[in-house]
Amino acid sequence: MPSTAVTATPAAPGLFAPRLRAMTVGSVALISLLAFEALAVGTAMPTVARSLDGLAL
């Protein structure tokens, strides 16, 4: 009777594996910073437009 060997495939590394941790944290920080900046611009834009007397940019 022939024997068959079962080989397990290694698990894929998670997002916080040491090799990927810096890129994951950097990506999350960059996306958060850009979202905050967009929120700040969207909030301030009506005031800026009024200050410029509705000047079209």
N, C-alpha and C positions, 0 to 999 in steps of 0.2 A: 504494500500500500504506500503510494508516494505521499510525502509530507509537504504541506504548503506553508510557507512562512507568511505571516501577516505583518506587514510593515505599517507603522503609524506615520502619518505625515506630521511634521512639526506644526504647532499652532502659530498662526500669524501674530506678529508682535502687536501689542495694543498701542493706542495713541500716546500713552505716557510711558512707553518702554524707553529705557535710557537713550537709545539711538534716535528716537523721534521726539523726545520731551521738549527740547529747545524749539524745534519747529512748531510744535503744537501750541506751546505757550506764546511764542511770537506771533503766530497766526491769530490766536484768540485776542491778544492784546492789540494787534493792528486793526482787526475788524471792530473791536470795541471802541478804539480811538476814532476811527472813521465814522462810526455811527454817532458817537457823541458830537463830533465836529459838525456833521450834517444836521443834527438836532439843534445845535447852537446857531448855526447859520439860518436855519428855517425859522427859529424863534426871533432872531434879531433882524431879519430882512424887512419886515413891515416898518420897523422904526427907522432903519436906514433909508428906505424908500421915501418915507415922510420927510426925513431930514434933507433929502435931495429934491424935495418938491415933486416927487413922482417921476423924476428923470429916468427914462428907460435906459437900462444898461444893456 
